[in-house]
Amino acid sequence: MSVLSKYLTKEASLAERLVYYFKHRMSPPQLIMLVFFILSWVGAILLSMPFSSSDGKSIGLINALFTSVSAVCVNGLVVLDTGTAFSMAGQIIIMILIQIGGIGFMTLGVMVAIVLGKKIGLKQRLIIQQTTQSTSAQGLVKLSLYMVLIVFAFESVATIILTWRWSDDMGWGQAAYYGLFHSVSAFNNAGFALWSDSLTSHVGDPIVNLTVITLFVVGGLGYIVIVDIFRKRSWRKLSLHSKVVLLASAVLTVVGFLLIFLLESWNKATFGDLTLGERIYASIFQSLTPRSAGFNTIDIGSMLTASQFLLIILMFIGAASGGTGGGIKTNTVVVLVLATINTFKGGGQIHAFERKIAQETVMRALAVIVTSLTAVLFVALLLTVTEDLLEDHFLEVLFEATSAFSTTGLSMGLTGELSSIGKVIVSVTMFLGRLGPLTLAFALSQRKQTSKIGYPEDNILIG
């Protein structure tokens, strides 16, 4: 009996029909979207239970859904303070959702399948390829193993370091719990913190700053880049993707640090009481955290307007493809910048590090940027309608929309004041931002074969 006849006969149960549909009819992007959707609702139901709140009362389905989506999408925006509104059970649920959302559901599934001795089929490999954004379907099982080892290694070491650092302040037991929670949150670029002011009380602490920064920078670079560095250990041998990501990240970090340090040095509300060393740490941290980390060591709402707008730009760019961060990705920006420079030079082949960049890659980069920019502006427009804000608060709205779509988690203070409709809008935005515009487009449409009809070429005036 064929697979089709087995599952679609009149005698087949609803469960068998669903199994057939999920296995043979849904594309990998559609299945990824479904898994994230189901996981978000499972988390919402658990977080809405009385045992998840600190006062033993339900926080409400809307608040629970917002928190669950923010955790699964490793965003970090919160409508309720994580450290005070949730019980330890609720916080652990949030931490588990962050870990699954960050490392990827299918990666964990691969580990379980390997332990159980199951075979990883082509469909599962394609799903892993989508979630890791790998360019090839080869070696994905080994990549998944590397991913789990990388996560375990970095989070374990960071937990030990943070536990040791906080043990004098709160005792070994609580320090270990805080160390584990913030290590998971930082490596997955989630930005959830158990302090209501995030990490502002550690603005000049070198151990906390360097540990947390290392976690979200490594997570944001992406597993493909980390594995590539570990295997080749030579700049010349690295792949084009790794070179572009590393170079772009370094440039953005230096530029962001210099601008924030220079701008905020004039701002008494943020840098007024800080020493030179604390200002340097704060500038480095704030230049890196918009790349999807979500933590902050100074009050974002008190920063200068120019600095806040700079953070919006950095949030929109985000981290690297294949990492735990969001945004349109650094490599996407690099490709479009190279294409722009090439156009000014008269066109021709687009290349970087003696490698040609395919035209299809440029078109994908353009599609991602246009789609993402449209989404952010549309969400900002919706929030200006649904939220009762004055006209001079538009920057807060744009900041919130960008932070939600780029899965960053930074806020100028608007998140806690959102209406129920606003919470739903931001939740959907976080969900779409985590999936990414291309994954969403592939999930909602079926690819059609390119038309074989040839049309005559014509010109459209540009500029």
N, C-alpha and C positions, 0 to 999 in steps of 0.2 A: 504494500500500500504506500503511495507517495505521501510526502509531507502534506501536500495540499489536501488530498482526500482524507487524510487522517484527522486533520483539525477542522475541516469545513463541511463534514457530513452533517446530516440532520441530527444524528445522535450525539454530536460533539457538544460538550457543555460550554457555558459562557467562559469559564476559566480557560478551557483549551483553545477557544477562539481568540481570546486575548493573548495567550502565549504565542499563538501563530502570528498575530498581528505585530506584537512587539519584536519577535525574532526575524520576521521575513518582510514586513511591510514598512516598518519605520526606518528612516535613515538615521545614521549616527547623530547628526545635529538635533533631530527631533527627539531622539531618545535621551540625549543629554539635557535638553530643555525639560522634558518630562520628569527626569530624575531630580533635577534641581527644584522643580515645582512641587513634587511630592515631598521631598525632604524639607522644604520650607514650611509646608503645612503640618507635617509631623512635628517639627520643632515648635510651631505656633501652638499646637494643641497641648504639647507637654509644658510649654512655658506659661500657658493660660491656666494651668492647674494650680490650686492653692498651695501645694507643696513647693512650687517654684518661686513663690514670693516670700519676702522676709516677714510680712505681717500675717501670713496664712490666708490671705484673700486673693482672689483672682485679679490679675492686672488688666483683664479685658482682652478680648480676641484681637482687636485692632493693634493694641500695644504689643501683644505677644507675636502677632504676625510680623509687625515692623521689626522687632528685635530678632526674630528667627531669620527673616530675609537678610537683614544686615549681617548676621553671623554666617549664614550659608554662603552669601556673596562676598564674604570677608571684607565688609565695608567699614563698619565701626560707628556709623551714625546711631545715636541712641535717643529715645524719647523718655527713658527712665534711667536713673543712675544705676549702673551695673553692680556697684559695690554695696549699695544700700537697699535698692528696691527688690533685689533677688536674693533668695536663700542660697546656701552652698549648693544645693541640688540644682537650682536654676542656673547658677554660674557654671556648674559642671556641664549641664546640657548645652549652654552657650559655647563652652570650650570645645565640646565634641563636634558641634555643628561647624565651628570655625575650622577644626582640623579636617573634617570630611570635605568641606567646601574648598579649602585651600589646596589640599593634596590631590583632590579629585576622587569621586566615588568609584570610578572604574579602576584607578590605581590600587585602591584598597581591595577592590574585588579581585584583581589579578593576584594579589598576595594571598587572599583566602583560597582562590582556585589552585594556586601552586601548592599550598599547604595540604589541600584535599586531594592533590594529584589529578586535577582536572586539566583538560586541554584548552588552550586559549585559541579560539577560532578566529577566522578572518573578520567577522563582524565586530568582535570584541577588540581586535587590533585596530580597526578603523575608528572605533569610539575613543580608544586611548590616543590615537593620532590626533583626533579633534581636540581632546581635552589638554594634551600637551603641546598642541600646535606644532608638531614635528613635521618636517618636510618629507619624511619617508616612513613607510609602514614597516620597514625592516628594523630589527633590534628593539622593538617597543617593549617587549616583555622584560628584557634586560634593563632598559631605561626605567621602567616602572620599579624594578628592584633597587636601582640606584637612587631613585627619588625617595623611596621609603627610608633607605639607609641615610641619605643626606638629611632628611627631616629629623630622624631619630638622633643622629649625631649632633646636629646643631642645637636642637631643642634640649637635649640632655645636658650638654656642656653649659648652655646658657642658664638652664634651671639651677645647676650646681653653683654657678657664679653668683646669680642673683640671690639664691638662698643664703649663701655665705655673706653677701653684702647686707641683706636685710635681717639677718638672724639677731643682731644686737638690738634692733628696733622693735621687733615683734615676736621674738622667739623662733626656734627652729621649725616647729610644726607649721605655723602660719606663714613663715618665710618661704618654706618649701612649696606651699600651696600658691602663694603669690608669685614665686619664681616660675612655677610650671605654667600658670595661667598667662602671665605676660610673655613668656617665651613662645608659647603656642600662638598667642595673639600677634606677636611681633613678627615671627618667621612667616606667618601666613598673611602678613600685611593687613591684618584685621583692624587694629587700633582700639580694641576694647581694653579698658583699664578698670581696675578695682578702686581707683581713687577718682573722686568726682571731678578733680581738676587735671585729670590725665597724669602726666609726669612733670608738672610744673614745679613740684617740690624737690625735684632732682635735676634742676636746670644746670647746676654746676658740678654734678656728680660724675666724674670720669668713668667709673665702673659701669654705672647704669647707662650712661649715654653711649659708650663704646659698645656695650653688649647688645643693647636694643638696636642701635644703628647697624651693627654687623648682621643681626638677624634679618631685619627687613630689607637691607640692601642685597644680601645673598638671595633671599626669597624673591625679591623683585627682579634680579638678573635672570632668573629662570634656570630650571634644572638642566636644560640642554647646554647652556653656557657653562655651568658649574662642572658638568660631566666632561665637557670638551676641554676645559682647563685642566682638570684632573688627569685626563688621558694623555694630552699632548704636551702640556707644561712648557710650551714655547709659543711666543707671539706669532712667529712666522708660520707655524703649523696650524694655528687656530682657523676655524671655519670663518667665512665672510660674516655670517650672522653674529658670531661671538665677537669679532673685531668691531663690528658696527655698534653692537650693544655696549661693549666696554668703553669705547671711545665716546659715544654719545652720553653715556651715564657720567663719565668723568667731566665732560664739558659742562653739562647741565649742573652738576654739583658745584663746580668752581664758580660758574656765573651766578648761580643762585646764592651761594655763600657770600660772595662779594657784594651783591646788590642788597641782600637782607642786612648784612653787617653795616653797610654804609647808610642805608635808609633808616633802620631802627636805632642807630646810634644817636639820632636826633629826637627819638621818641622816649620821653621820660616815663610814659605809662608802661613800657615793656623793658627797656634797657636802663632806666634811670637808677635803679638800686643794684645793678649787677656790676661785678668786677670785670676787668678786661677778659680774664679767662672764661668767666661765665658767659660773656657776650659772644665769644668765639664758639663755645659749645652750643649756645642757643642758635647762633646763625647757621652752623653746620647742620644741626638737627632739623631746623625749620626749612632748610634748603633741600633736605632729603625726604622729609616726611610727606610732602605733597605728592611724591611719586608713588602714592597709594598706601603709605604706612598708617596714617590716621592718628598717631600719637602727637602730642605737642608739649613743649616745655615752657612756652610762654603763652599768654592769653591771645588767641587768634583775633578775638573781637577788639582788642586794644591796639592792634598793629595799625600802622599807617595805611591809608587807602591804597597807596602805590604798592606797598608790600602785599596787601591782600589781593590786589589784582595780579601781582606776580605769582602768588600761590595758585590762583585760578588757572593761569597758563601752565604752571608745572603740574597741577592736578590733571588738566586736560591731556597733557603729554603722557603722564603716567610712567609705568615701569616697562619691562621688556616682554615681548611675546613669549609664552611658555612659562612665565613666572607666576607668582601668587598675586601680583599687583594688577591694577586695572589701567584705565586710560586708553588712548589710541595707540600707545606703545612708542617707545623711543625709536625703534627701527623703522616704524611707519613714517615718522617725521623725517628721519634721515633720508629715506628713499625719496620723499617728496621734495626735500631741499636739494638733493642731488639732481633730480629731474628739472627743478626750476633753474638751477645754475647752468645745467646743460642746455636749457632752452635759450637762456641769455647768451650763451656762447655760440649759438647757431644750430643747435640740435645735434643729432648723431647718436652714437652709442653712449648709454649711461653706464658708468663703471665706478667701482670703488675697490681699492686694494688689489688692483690688477685683475679684477673679476667683473664680468659683464652682468648687469642687472636686467632681467627679462622685462619686457614691456608689460606683460601681464601683472607682474609684481607692482609696477608703478600704478597701474589702473586699480589694483586692489587697495593700495595705499590711499589713493585719491577717494575711492568709494568709502573707505573706513572714516576718513577725516570729514568728508561732506556729510555722511550719515550721522556721525557722532555730534558734529557741530549743530546740525538740524535738530537732533534729539535734545541736546542741552538747551538750546534757545526755546524750543517748544515747551519743555518742562518749566523753564523759567517763566514763560508767558502764562502757563496754567497756574503756577503758584502765585503770580501777581494778581490773578483773578480770585483764587480760592482763599488766600490769606489776607487778613485785614491789616495791611501794612501801609505806611506812608510812602510817598514817592521817593524820598531819600533813602529808602531801605532796599532799593533794587539790587545793590551790590550784594547784600545778604542773600537775596533770592538767587542771583546768578551763582554765587559761591555755593549755595546749598545744592542747586541743580547740577553743577559741575562735580561737586564732591560725591553726590549720589551716583551719577552716571559713571564716573571714573573709579568707583568703589574705594574712595580715599578715606572718608569718615571724618574729615575735619569740618568744623562748623563755626560760624560767627555768632552762634547763639539761637538761630532760628529753629533748629530741630525740636527742642523741647516745647516750643510754642505752636507747633503745627496743629491745624485742625484735623478732624478725622479724615476729611477728603484729602488734605495735604499729606497726611501719613500714607494713605493709599497710593497717591501719585508718586511720592518718593520711594515707596516700597517697589512699585512697578519699575521705576527708573533704576533702582539698584539691581533688580533682577535682570533687566535688559542690558545694563552695563556690564554685569558679570559674564553674561553669555557672549557679549560682543556682537557688533552689528552684522558681521559676515556670517557667524554661526546662526544668528537669528534669521537672517535672510535665507540661508540654505535650509533652515528648519521649516520655514513657512512656505516654501515654494519648491517645486521640483524642477531640476535642470532640464531644459529642453535642448534638443540638438540644434547646433548652429545652422541657421538657414543657408542653403547652398545657392540661394539667389544672389547674384552680384549686382550691386547698384552703382550707378555712375557717381563719381566723386564730385563734391561741390565745396564751397568755402563759406564759413561763418565768420563775421568780423569779431575779433576779440580785443578788448581793451579800448 
